[in-house]
Amino acid sequence: MKFRGSYTVCVTAFDGEGRIDLPAMRGYTDWQIAEGAHGLVPLGSTGEFLSLTREERGQVAEAVIGQAAGRVPVLIGTAAEWTEEAIALSRDAEALGADGVMLVPPYYSSPTDDELFTHFRRVAEALSIPVMLYNNPFTANVDLTAPLVARLSEIDNIVAIKDTSKTVHRVTELIELCGDRLTVFAGYYPWESYRCGAQGYSSVMANISPRLSAQMFTETLDGDAAKGRGIYVKCLPLINALAGDLYVSATKAAMAMIDRPMGDPRPPRLPLPQDRQHELRRILDDLGLLAEA
């Protein structure tokens, strides 16, 4: 399967007591698909995977995969600090019918390149479904460099990477070294990354407006790139408002504002501070998203 398009990195729904809200996850999945999301990625950083038990991770994965029912690809975040646990979570996702898994490096141990290669190789070789690497040096404390990714791209079912290095030139480096063995997804700067050859966007803003995120991709790569840039410039305030240390809190606050509440984040995260909410509401209003709600 070729992964391509605007893939929403999904929030996880909690109820008023802080428990997983599976009906809300199913409704969210239907809404995302109806609004044009090209794919869904539950249980990544935006999905607060580190704040969930293993049982809860399985419940979320099962709910989204089952509700999507093959309408769009679903890649499950299966990252873990311990290789054996990452393998087990990935096999669980495969058994549930996932179209692939997404893996950020072990996020505490600061592994070497050889340790990273062995970790990802062992997970990939344990599966028959594709693997998307996830490079986020700001949270994992290591950078999946282009030469390391080129080595990993030689493994048959490592087929894509979400790059959140904030360096657009990295897209060019990856494509030069990996060729058509690997599809690059932007984590930041989607329009610039598309113009450098990225074929997808792992989109936080798509939690708020999957339609705008999908339109940005479609226009830029398959339509009028200038029109795609116009959508991007219009969306930049929202993209920036959802970035930074409070990205989960900001995303969930924005979802409540557009009448798509998914609950508060789990501690230690707190709801978005009031002094940030006014500006966020103004941005959503400028995009017409409050009027839609």
Solvent accessible surface area in square Angstrom, and as a share of the most:
residue,aa,sasa,rsa
1,M,139,0.62
2,K,134,0.57
3,F,3,0.01
4,R,89,0.32
5,G,0,0.00
6,S,1,0.01
7,Y,2,0.01
8,T,0,0.00
9,V,4,0.02
10,C,1,0.00
11,V,1,0.00
12,T,1,0.00
13,A,1,0.00
14,F,7,0.03
15,D,42,0.22
16,G,85,0.82
17,E,132,0.59
18,G,28,0.27
19,R,148,0.54
20,I,24,0.12
21,D,38,0.20
22,L,42,0.21
23,P,97,0.61
24,A,29,0.23
25,M,0,0.00
26,R,95,0.35
27,G,38,0.37
28,Y,9,0.03
29,T,0,0.00
30,D,49,0.25
31,W,36,0.13
32,Q,0,0.00
33,I,27,0.14
34,A,75,0.58
35,E,42,0.19
36,G,29,0.28
37,A,5,0.04
38,H,56,0.25
39,G,0,0.00
40,L,0,0.00
41,V,0,0.00
42,P,0,0.00
43,L,4,0.02
44,G,4,0.04
45,S,24,0.15
46,T,5,0.03
47,G,0,0.00
48,E,3,0.01
49,F,11,0.05
50,L,117,0.58
51,S,31,0.20
52,L,18,0.09
53,T,79,0.46
54,R,118,0.43
55,E,124,0.56
56,E,28,0.12
57,R,20,0.07
58,G,28,0.27
59,Q,62,0.28
60,V,0,0.00
61,A,3,0.02
62,E,103,0.46
63,A,5,0.04
64,V,0,0.00
65,I,20,0.10
66,G,52,0.50
67,Q,55,0.25
68,A,0,0.00
69,A,76,0.59
70,G,70,0.68
71,R,122,0.45
72,V,18,0.11
73,P,26,0.17
74,V,3,0.02
75,L,0,0.00
76,I,3,0.02
77,G,4,0.04
78,T,2,0.01
79,A,4,0.03
80,A,1,0.01
81,E,63,0.28
82,W,166,0.58
83,T,26,0.15
84,E,68,0.31
85,E,59,0.27
86,A,0,0.00
87,I,13,0.07
88,A,29,0.22
89,L,12,0.06
90,S,0,0.00
91,R,131,0.48
92,D,61,0.32
93,A,2,0.01
94,E,46,0.21
95,A,91,0.71
96,L,61,0.30
97,G,45,0.44
98,A,6,0.04
99,D,38,0.20
100,G,0,0.00
101,V,0,0.00
102,M,5,0.02
103,L,0,0.00
104,V,10,0.06
105,P,0,0.00
106,P,8,0.05
107,Y,45,0.17
108,Y,183,0.69
109,S,68,0.44
110,S,61,0.39
111,P,15,0.09
112,T,81,0.47
113,D,69,0.36
114,D,94,0.49
115,E,96,0.43
116,L,2,0.01
117,F,41,0.17
118,T,57,0.33
119,H,9,0.04
120,F,0,0.00
121,R,77,0.28
122,R,91,0.33
123,V,0,0.00
124,A,1,0.01
125,E,112,0.50
126,A,26,0.20
127,L,18,0.09
128,S,95,0.62
129,I,24,0.12
130,P,23,0.15
131,V,0,0.00
132,M,0,0.00
133,L,0,0.00
134,Y,11,0.04
135,N,0,0.00
136,N,14,0.07
137,P,32,0.20
138,F,121,0.50
139,T,70,0.40
140,A,0,0.00
141,N,93,0.47
142,V,19,0.11
143,D,49,0.25
144,L,0,0.00
145,T,47,0.27
146,A,4,0.03
147,P,86,0.54
148,L,3,0.02
149,V,0,0.00
150,A,16,0.12
151,R,104,0.38
152,L,0,0.00
153,S,5,0.03
154,E,112,0.50
155,I,24,0.12
156,D,139,0.72
157,N,26,0.13
158,I,1,0.01
159,V,38,0.22
160,A,0,0.00
161,I,0,0.00
162,K,13,0.06
163,D,10,0.05
164,T,8,0.05
165,S,12,0.08
166,K,93,0.40
167,T,67,0.39
168,V,38,0.22
169,H,109,0.49
170,R,29,0.11
171,V,4,0.03
172,T,40,0.23
173,E,57,0.26
174,L,1,0.00
175,I,59,0.30
176,E,130,0.58
177,L,85,0.42
178,C,1,0.01
179,G,37,0.36
180,D,135,0.70
181,R,95,0.35
182,L,9,0.04
183,T,8,0.05
184,V,3,0.02
185,F,0,0.00
186,A,1,0.01
187,G,12,0.12
188,Y,55,0.21
189,Y,85,0.32
190,P,0,0.00
191,W,42,0.15
192,E,60,0.27
193,S,4,0.02
194,Y,10,0.04
195,R,146,0.53
196,C,51,0.30
197,G,27,0.26
198,A,0,0.00
199,Q,55,0.24
200,G,0,0.00
201,Y,6,0.02
202,S,1,0.00
203,S,0,0.00
204,V,34,0.20
205,M,2,0.01
206,A,1,0.01
207,N,0,0.00
208,I,2,0.01
209,S,7,0.05
210,P,1,0.01
211,R,109,0.40
212,L,22,0.11
213,S,0,0.00
214,A,9,0.07
215,Q,77,0.34
216,M,0,0.00
217,F,6,0.03
218,T,61,0.36
219,E,38,0.17
220,T,10,0.06
221,L,44,0.22
222,D,86,0.44
223,G,55,0.53
224,D,74,0.38
225,A,25,0.19
226,A,77,0.59
227,K,116,0.49
228,G,0,0.00
229,R,124,0.45
230,G,42,0.40
231,I,19,0.10
232,Y,8,0.03
233,V,71,0.41
234,K,107,0.45
235,C,0,0.00
236,L,52,0.26
237,P,61,0.39
238,L,0,0.00
239,I,20,0.10
240,N,95,0.49
241,A,21,0.16
242,L,4,0.02
243,A,31,0.24
244,G,48,0.46
245,D,138,0.71
246,L,64,0.32
247,Y,43,0.16
248,V,0,0.00
249,S,3,0.02
250,A,1,0.01
251,T,0,0.00
252,K,7,0.03
253,A,15,0.12
254,A,0,0.00
255,M,1,0.00
256,A,57,0.44
257,M,21,0.09
258,I,14,0.07
259,D,97,0.50
260,R,99,0.36
261,P,85,0.54
262,M,9,0.04
263,G,28,0.27
264,D,87,0.45
265,P,10,0.06
266,R,42,0.15
267,P,108,0.68
268,P,126,0.80
269,R,75,0.27
270,L,131,0.65
271,P,70,0.44
272,L,7,0.03
273,P,59,0.37
274,Q,143,0.64
275,D,124,0.64
276,R,93,0.34
277,Q,42,0.19
278,H,143,0.64
279,E,80,0.36
280,L,5,0.03
281,R,114,0.42
282,R,107,0.39
283,I,10,0.05
284,L,0,0.00
285,D,81,0.42
286,D,97,0.50
287,L,23,0.12
288,G,27,0.26
289,L,11,0.05
290,L,38,0.19
291,A,91,0.70
292,E,138,0.62
293,A,62,0.48
